[in-house]
Amino acid sequence: MSKENKMITPRDTDFAQWYTDVVRVAHLADYSSVKGCIVIEPNGYAIWEKMQEILDKEFKKLGHVNCQMPLLIPEGMLNKEKDLVEGFAPEVAWVTCGGSRELEERLCIRPTSETLFCDYYSKHIKSHRDLPKLYNQWCNVFRWEKETRPFLRSREFLWQEGHTIHATREEALKETNQMMDVYYRFHHDILAIPSIRGKKTEKEKFSGAEYTLTNEDLMYNGVTLQMGTSHYFGQNFTKAYDVKFTNKDNKEEYPYQTSWGITTRMIGALIMVHSDDYGLVLPPKIAPRQVVIVPIGKDNEEVVNLAQNYRDILLENGVTAYIDDSDKSPGFKFAESEVLGIPIRIEVGERDLANHKVMFVRRDTREKMEVSLDINIVEYTKNLLETIQNDMYTRAKRRRDDLTFTAYNLEDMENILNTQPGFIHAMWCGNAVCEEKIKEIKGCKSRCILEDKEPITDTCVCCGEKAKHYVVWGIQY
């Protein structure tokens, strides 16, 4: 086995630098000359494309259609929804000039698109027959973040934002829960990341929403990451933007809205949950390239033919395989495939063929397996990919469970956060004053309220008064 990649800082030595090193050596992203913004390189964008492909199919199965809204929002339009304005004001970037002329009205570079959708709805919804509208857009947004880190927080980032509007409260509530289920399955089944889902507290919910549902994931170092949210707006936005429709009883009323979204920060989560000191590790279901075939002795016709045959038959059967026939040494190719996180490497060499075998190597465990040429290559590869996917999920869940703690008072919370952060389960009275006091401990925040859970105790972890909610807490990115 090769030693750890010397270009990557050991994960347990400096986690932040390790993360940056993996992003860099795997060519996922690079810093740009635009402060706070990154260049998403082809390797990183390929992962995002795979995410888009999978999720877009799920959205369309449920009846959603894609559209595109403008990048700029007039200030007057944004100001119609007070909570949204207050929530995003510190992060908004403004366009004040067009060419050399100062604009009569400032234009906001969209931090989110609720206002634009409401403006559109006000023109196109008149009757209950116009509802529901199930829209989604894949786009970029801009938020003036103070501290940035590739994929996790950048001023410009890519995301998906769904926006739906319904005739009844029941339909909108169903949509809000349904889309959270889609994200939850995606994280577990595709990204091999065990998330928890629940409701945000009043303080942490999306500005302008009645409530927000969230998927929260735990990174290898015990820091949490919000990985997808679904918001129920009720009639808050439709009243602010005067969106009305005539119902079946010929009476005018306001419709009900939802929005839901995920971002490129999921790429950051993949790195921080699964990767190691050798580079990127990708679950097979999200890996743009699942198998790399490395011919050793590329002037040998038998080696070349077998490599090409394996590639072709795997591609024909839905496995994304390619041959690394570049002019590099075999050792360099092996190390490069590890850095890039290719789930399986197949080594085809003259010596292997003489023994009627080829070598399979798992990226997740770096285990080598000599395999007979008589095997069914498609069946063996697919089974191994499934095993890798399942094993990665199991390891991530074990890590999450090992870093999940219970706190009964503030002293417990301090001891946990000062020793090894993670998910902290604790009861809360519902008072924002207690929420703020807990935040004083290393910036620990409420991640989500878990409903239908048996209470840990009857008292609040902070003030000792009667508890109302079972809450998961943690330090966040």
Salt bridges, closest charged atoms under 4 A:
ASP21 OD1 - ARG24 NH2 3.19
GLU41 OE1 - HIS27 ND1 3.88
GLU53 OE2 - LYS57 NZ 3.91
ASP56 OD2 - LYS60 NZ 2.76
GLU58 OE2 - LYS61 NZ 3.27
GLU75 OE2 - ARG106 NH2 2.80
ASP119 OD2 - LYS123 NZ 3.44
GLU145 OE2 - ARG153 NH1 3.21
GLU161 OE1 - HIS163 NE2 2.69
GLU171 OE1 - HIS166 ND1 3.53
GLU175 OE2 - HIS64 NE2 2.75
ASP181 OD1 - ARG197 NH1 2.58
GLU202 OE2 - LYS205 NZ 2.63
GLU204 OE2 - LYS203 NZ 3.45
GLU216 OE2 - LYS200 NZ 2.91
GLU216 OE1 - ARG447 NH2 2.98
ASP242 OD1 - LYS244 NZ 3.66
GLU252 OE1 - LYS244 NZ 3.83
ASP276 OD1 - ARG363 NH2 2.69
ASP312 OD1 - ARG311 NE 3.07
GLU336 OE1 - LYS328 NZ 3.10
GLU338 OE2 - ARG366 NE 2.87
GLU347 OE2 - ARG345 NH2 3.03
ASP364 OD2 - ARG362 NH2 2.67
ASP364 OD2 - ARG395 NH2 2.85
GLU370 OE1 - LYS357 NZ 3.46
ASP374 OD1 - HIS356 NE2 3.01
ASP391 OD2 - ARG362 NH2 2.95
ASP401 OD2 - LYS397 NZ 2.99
ASP401 OD1 - ARG400 NH2 3.23
GLU436 OE2 - LYS203 NZ 3.02
GLU451 OE2 - LYS199 NZ 3.54
